[in-house]
């Protein structure tokens, strides 16, 4: 109802031939939230802020789902170094930033409804979820800037430039914690719902909890284990939550308490993704060797889910230890940028791999 009322007011204002009469002063915020830090990070000179960050609907690439067991210790090491938590919160848009002091609730007010790009579903049933992220504004910009994984670049047409240079961005701030970090841990999230609710969308699902109410609310869940989530996925079901752990309240009912998880655990909550559909962009292994310094590599078969073994072998390369965000770069001897099994390959080095190529040719 709140969404309908707000949108109706906008339409009326735009359609009016003259000024509205009898309305004065600033409009009240559409939603108000209180946020607290569970403990003081205790870092000298910190400029603590809390950001409301809307999440994106994201699917991990096949190697990073946790469903397929690594085919070798080297593959396990590369996957661990290059794959983010497949059940973690993935940010899409930073909506608001306000200063926060340990022990003192900070207030976030929303003047606008969530933009359509953060709403999952159609106009009859859609929802958005947000996480409250506490960070040190280390670069003194006044806001949280999302980072992206650094992957080895190519020219954009499928052929590598061999320079070893990277694209992506480093995180300029230090993230200490988030109210919604991963679905495998307890969380509190801001929900905004319009129309009906479709659980089958599997957007950060809370199976076992009641549907979020219309408009803004704070909902929570106790989290589920990764093994239970994988088993449910293979069975075509949503991961189950313990109903006793589910919570629901109005957005201003009580402060959301953000735990301090520390930068090692929490940084990924500020790392967004280039694609949301689990797609992979493959690179051509040209004669010039990429710089693999401080990267974890492995030769793996192209992942399949039908019990067969693909004849295609790819080289996967993690990011560097100094990078803010995790990511994998994929090389194949023969293929196209979007598909290593394409009928008309853009490149084919199967008969003469470059001298630096470390994997079998097939």
C-alpha positions in Angstrom: 0.0 0.0 0.0 2.9 2.4 0.8 4.4 1.7 -2.6 1.1 2.4 -4.4 0.5 5.6 -2.4 4.0 7.0 -3.1 3.8 6.2 -6.8 0.3 7.6 -7.1 1.5 10.9 -5.5 4.2 11.2 -8.1 1.9 10.6 -11.0 -0.6 13.2 -9.6 2.2 15.7 -9.3 3.4 15.1 -12.8 -0.1 15.3 -14.3 -1.2 18.5 -12.5 -1.7 21.5 -14.7 -0.8 23.9 -11.9 0.7 23.8 -8.4 -0.7 21.6 -5.7 -2.6 23.6 -3.1 -2.5 23.1 0.6 0.7 21.1 0.7 3.8 22.6 2.3 7.1 21.6 3.9 9.3 18.7 3.2 7.8 15.3 2.6 8.5 12.8 5.3 10.9 9.9 4.4 9.4 6.8 3.0 11.3 4.7 5.4 13.5 5.3 8.5 16.0 2.7 9.9 18.2 2.7 13.0 21.6 0.9 12.8 24.1 0.1 15.5 27.5 -1.5 15.6 27.8 -4.6 17.8 31.3 -3.6 19.0 33.9 -0.9 18.3 36.4 -2.0 15.6 39.0 0.0 17.6 41.1 1.3 14.7 42.8 4.7 15.3 41.7 7.5 13.0 38.8 5.6 11.5 36.0 7.4 9.8 33.1 5.0 10.4 30.1 5.0 8.1 27.2 2.7 7.5 25.9 2.2 4.0 22.6 0.7 2.9 23.5 -1.5 -0.1 20.9 -3.2 -2.3 21.7 -6.7 -3.4 21.8 -8.2 -6.9 20.4 -11.5 -8.1 23.5 -13.4 -8.9 24.5 -17.0 -10.0 28.0 -18.2 -9.5 29.9 -19.8 -12.3 29.8 -23.6 -12.4 33.3 -24.1 -10.8 32.3 -21.9 -7.9 28.9 -23.4 -6.9 30.4 -26.0 -4.6 28.2 -28.6 -6.3 31.1 -30.1 -8.3 34.0 -31.5 -6.3 37.4 -30.2 -7.4 39.1 -32.6 -9.7 42.6 -32.1 -8.1 44.3 -30.4 -5.2 45.5 -27.7 -7.6 41.9 -27.1 -8.7 40.8 -26.9 -5.1 43.5 -24.3 -4.3 42.6 -22.2 -7.4 38.9 -22.3 -6.6 39.5 -21.4 -3.0 41.6 -18.4 -4.1 39.3 -17.3 -6.9 35.7 -18.0 -6.0 33.6 -15.9 -3.6 31.1 -17.4 -1.3 28.3 -18.8 -3.5 25.8 -18.0 -0.8 27.1 -14.6 0.0 25.3 -11.2 -0.4 26.4 -9.6 -3.7 26.0 -5.8 -3.9 24.5 -4.0 -6.8 23.9 -0.4 -5.7 24.8 1.8 -2.7 21.7 3.7 -1.7 22.7 5.7 1.3 25.7 6.5 3.6 25.7 8.1 7.0 28.3 8.4 9.8 28.1 6.0 12.7 29.6 6.0 16.2 30.0 2.8 18.2 27.3 2.7 20.9 25.1 5.4 19.2 22.3 4.4 16.7 22.7 5.9 13.3 19.6 6.9 11.3 19.2 6.2 7.6 16.2 7.8 5.9 15.0 6.9 2.4 13.4 9.6 0.3 12.9 7.4 -2.8 11.6 3.9 -3.5 14.1 1.3 -4.7 15.0 1.7 -8.4 13.7 -1.0 -10.8 17.2 -2.5 -11.3 17.3 -3.7 -7.7 13.8 -5.1 -7.7 13.6 -8.8 -8.6 10.3 -10.0 -10.3 7.8 -8.3 -12.5 5.5 -5.4 -11.8 2.9 -7.7 -10.1 5.4 -9.3 -7.7 8.8 -8.0 -6.9 11.2 -7.5 -4.0 14.5 -5.9 -3.1 16.8 -6.8 -0.2 19.4 -4.6 1.3 22.3 -5.1 3.7 23.7 -2.5 6.2 27.5 -2.3 5.7 29.8 -0.7 8.3 33.1 0.5 6.9 36.0 2.9 7.5 35.8 5.6 4.9 39.6 5.2 4.3 39.7 7.2 1.1 37.6 10.0 2.6 35.0 10.1 -0.2 32.0 10.2 2.0 30.5 7.0 0.6 31.2 3.3 -0.1 32.4 2.6 -3.7 31.9 -1.0 -4.8 34.9 -2.8 -6.1 35.2 -5.5 -8.9 37.5 -8.5 -9.3 40.8 -7.9 -11.2 41.1 -10.4 -14.0 43.7 -10.6 -16.7 42.6 -8.4 -19.5 42.3 -9.2 -23.2 41.4 -7.0 -26.2 37.7 -7.5 -25.9 37.4 -9.7 -29.0 38.5 -12.9 -27.4 42.3 -12.5 -28.0 44.6 -11.9 -25.1 47.0 -9.0 -25.1 49.5 -10.9 -23.0 50.4 -7.9 -21.0 49.3 -9.3 -17.6 47.5 -6.1 -16.9 44.2 -6.2 -15.1 40.8 -4.7 -15.2 38.6 -4.1 -12.2 38.8 -1.9 -9.2 40.3 -2.1 -5.8 38.2 -1.3 -2.7 39.3 2.1 -1.3 37.6 1.5 2.1 37.9 -1.0 4.9 34.7 -3.1 5.5 34.2 -4.2 9.1 30.8 -5.9 8.9 27.4 -6.3 7.4 24.0 -7.1 8.7 23.5 -9.5 5.8 26.8 -11.1 4.8 25.8 -14.6 3.7 22.8 -16.9 3.7 24.9 -19.5 5.7 24.9 -17.2 8.8 22.2 -15.3 10.7 21.2 -12.1 9.0 19.0 -9.0 9.2 18.1 -7.3 5.9 16.0 -4.5 4.7 13.2 -5.8 2.5 11.0 -3.8 0.1 8.1 -5.7 -1.5 5.7 -4.6 -4.2 2.6 -6.7 -5.1 2.6 -10.4 -4.4 5.7 -12.5 -3.4 7.1 -15.3 -5.5 9.4 -17.5 -3.5 10.3 -19.5 -6.6 12.5 -16.6 -7.7 15.0 -17.9 -5.2 16.3 -14.3 -4.5 18.2 -14.8 -1.2 15.6 -17.3 -0.2 14.2 -17.6 3.3 12.4 -20.9 2.9 10.6 -21.7 6.1 10.1 -18.0 6.9 6.9 -16.0 6.2 6.9 -13.8 3.1 8.2 -10.2 3.7 5.2 -7.9 4.2 4.4 -5.2 1.6 6.5 -2.0 1.5 9.6 -1.7 3.8 10.4 -4.0 6.6 13.4 -5.6 8.5 13.4 -9.3 8.1 15.9 -11.9 9.4 16.8 -15.6 9.3 19.1 -17.9 11.1 21.0 -19.2 8.1 21.5 -22.6 6.6 24.5 -24.8 6.1 26.2 -25.0 2.7 25.8 -28.7 2.6 22.0 -28.4 3.2 21.8 -25.7 0.5 23.6 -27.9 -2.1 21.5 -30.9 -1.2 18.3 -28.8 -1.6 19.5 -27.4 -4.9 20.2 -30.8 -6.3 16.7 -31.9 -5.3 15.2 -28.8 -7.0 14.2 -27.2 -3.7 15.1 -24.1 -1.7 17.5 -24.3 1.2 15.4 -24.7 4.4 15.5 -22.2 7.3 14.6 -22.9 10.9 11.2 -21.1 11.3 12.1 -20.4 14.9 15.0 -18.2 13.6 12.9 -16.0 11.4 12.2 -12.4 12.4 10.0 -9.7 10.9 9.5 -6.0 12.0 8.7 -2.6 10.6 11.7 -0.7 9.3 11.8 1.6 12.4 10.8 -0.9 15.1 14.3 -1.4 16.6 17.9 -0.8 15.6 19.6 -3.3 13.3 22.7 -4.5 14.9 25.7 -5.0 12.6 28.2 -7.6 13.8 31.9 -6.8 13.4 33.1 -9.7 11.2 36.4 -8.0 10.2 37.8 -7.1 6.8 39.0 -10.7 5.9 35.4 -12.0 6.2 33.4 -8.9 5.2 35.2 -7.4 2.2 33.3 -9.4 -0.4 30.1 -7.7 0.6 31.4 -4.6 -1.1 32.5 -6.5 -4.3 30.0 -6.4 -7.1 30.0 -8.6 -10.3 30.2 -7.8 -14.0 27.6 -10.5 -14.9 24.8 -12.0 -12.9 24.0 -15.2 -14.9 27.0 -17.4 -14.2 28.4 -16.8 -17.6 32.2 -16.9 -18.2 34.3 -15.0 -20.7 37.1 -17.0 -22.0 40.6 -15.8 -23.0 42.8 -16.8 -25.9 46.3 -18.0 -24.8 48.5 -15.9 -27.1 52.2 -16.3 -27.6 53.0 -13.6 -25.0 52.6 -15.2 -21.5 50.4 -13.4 -19.0 51.9 -12.4 -15.7 50.9 -15.2 -13.3 52.9 -13.8 -10.4 51.1 -14.2 -7.1 48.2 -16.0 -8.7 47.0 -19.6 -8.2 46.5 -21.6 -11.3 45.1 -25.0 -12.2 44.3 -27.1 -15.3 40.7 -28.4 -15.1 38.2 -30.0 -17.4 35.3 -27.8 -18.5 32.7 -28.4 -15.8 29.6 -30.5 -16.7 26.6 -31.5 -14.6 25.6 -34.7 -16.4 28.2 -37.1 -15.1 30.4 -36.9 -18.2 33.9 -35.5 -18.5 34.4 -32.8 -21.0 37.3 -33.2 -23.4 38.0 -29.4 -23.1 40.7 -28.5 -20.6 40.9 -24.9 -19.4 43.5 -23.0 -17.4 41.9 -21.2 -14.5 43.8 -18.3 -12.8 42.9 -16.6 -9.5 43.5 -13.0 -8.6 46.4 -11.8 -6.6 46.5 -11.9 -2.8 46.5 -8.1 -2.7 43.3 -7.8 -4.7 40.1 -6.7 -2.9 37.8 -9.0 -4.7 37.9 -12.7 -5.8 37.6 -13.8 -9.4 38.8 -16.4 -11.9 40.3 -15.8 -15.4 39.7 -18.7 -17.9 41.9 -19.7 -20.8 41.1 -22.3 -23.4 43.2 -23.4 -26.4 40.3 -23.4 -28.8 37.0 -21.6 -28.6 35.1 -18.3 -28.5 34.9 -15.6 -25.9 31.4 -16.7 -24.8 31.7 -20.4 -25.5 34.6 -22.8 -25.6 32.5 -25.3 -27.6 31.4 -22.9 -30.3 31.0 -24.4 -33.8 33.3 -21.8 -35.5 36.1 -21.0 -33.0 37.6 -17.6 -33.0 41.0 -19.1 -32.1 42.5 -22.6 -32.3 45.9 -23.4 -30.8 45.2 -27.0 -30.2 48.0 -28.2 -32.6 50.5 -25.5 -31.5 49.9 -24.3 -27.9 52.0 -21.3 -26.8 55.3 -22.3 -25.1 54.0 -21.1 -21.7 50.8 -23.2 -21.8 50.9 -25.5 -18.8 48.0 -27.8 -19.5 47.4 -30.8 -21.8 46.1 -29.8 -25.2 43.0 -32.0 -24.8 
